[in-house]
């Protein structure tokens, strides 16, 4: 930690807060809806930019929740255990009165009386603490923050009045950033709306100028692949490219997202061998993702989640791919989806899709409009995403400035942090002595029993 401003003091977290572990309970008794005699339990999934107190909750009998495990306004909930390192250490503060507890994979940091709870919440939510806790929690199967990890985290303590000024400055700056983020979200929605509108209009013009034909009438082959493991083959570290739904993006096959199979497997799965100008459409899970196979993608094979369309006229493949990516076809694909657990499309539904069979000039014009529109929209979204990442970096910079004394003004008249820490220590010590202890009967002295011979 860098040199602190005059009047500040660094101290372990255990000197300014209590750390409380979460509620353990019998899962058989947990329910998903409110019930008299039950309390809601927060979990890591409820921790975001703010605490989600409305959804993804479990409810357990009140007897499982100790008095100290009942949430209090100002408490900071931290994800303390998870299989994902990115989850451990994320935190959010309870800023209202709420009746409930928190689960065993979480912990609560409860600020001591005299500390600004929001000051502490902003500090532990900062990237430096998140990184430190993530590193401390690393394990083989599960990442787990121990009590000592929390207790030993060093906190820069500002004088109490300055804590309030720092919190006010942070929240003023964060409010401006939130407004910027909302403006960026709106810009992203507008870019997507513009793209859909232009493509819809272009598709309507093409449909008016050309007869509509079913894909099955234009294709020499409409089929799908097979998962190699289902027919006795396996995947390889290297070999022939094997295309999955996640391999399809922006109308192309992304090579880094493909798996690989051996040449023998590729030869055995002859039905689903890809060729240049084939059009691919995802028909299971994420529906309607389209890609046009290029020469550099081959040799390649695919699985049963992707429909393979091979046209009688390969020169029309680019128009077909552009049409299938457009809003008209995408709406038709979504409406045709069936399935209970996972949405699916049949090959017959792909064959029945109607596409315009236009003149060379009209087809070329349609493809040019589609390509330019998507290029502009993609560029806009990329710029928006870059600006969104800058906002995230600004948050980190604001917190760094705040807790090094460079965000809010200091006042020499403020009581030094050392006096605040001394007072907190005295109050906590007095609280220990004033806590009533449970009366116990004196233990009876045991008498040694011997056996006579």
Protein Blocks (a to p, Z undefined) as FASTA:
>chain_A
ZZddehiacddfklmcccdddddddfklpcfbdcehiacdddfklpcfbdcfkgopacdd
fklpcfklpccehiacddfbdfblklgopacddfbdcdddddfkbccddddehiafklmm
mmmmpmklmmmmmmmmpcfklccddfklmmmpccddddfklmmmmmmmmmmmmmmmmmmm
mmmmmmmmmmmmmmmmmmmmmmmmmmmmpccddfklmpcbdcddddfklnopacdfbdcd
dddfklpgghiacfklpccddfklmmmmmmlpccehiacddfehjehiacdddfklpccd
ddfkbccdddfblmlmmmmmmmmmpmklmmmmmmmpgcjklccddfklmmmpccddddfk
lmmmmmmmmmmmmmmmmmmmmmmmmmmmmmmmmmmmmmmmmmnopmbccdfkbccfklmm
mmmmmmmmmmmmmpccdddddddddddddddZZ
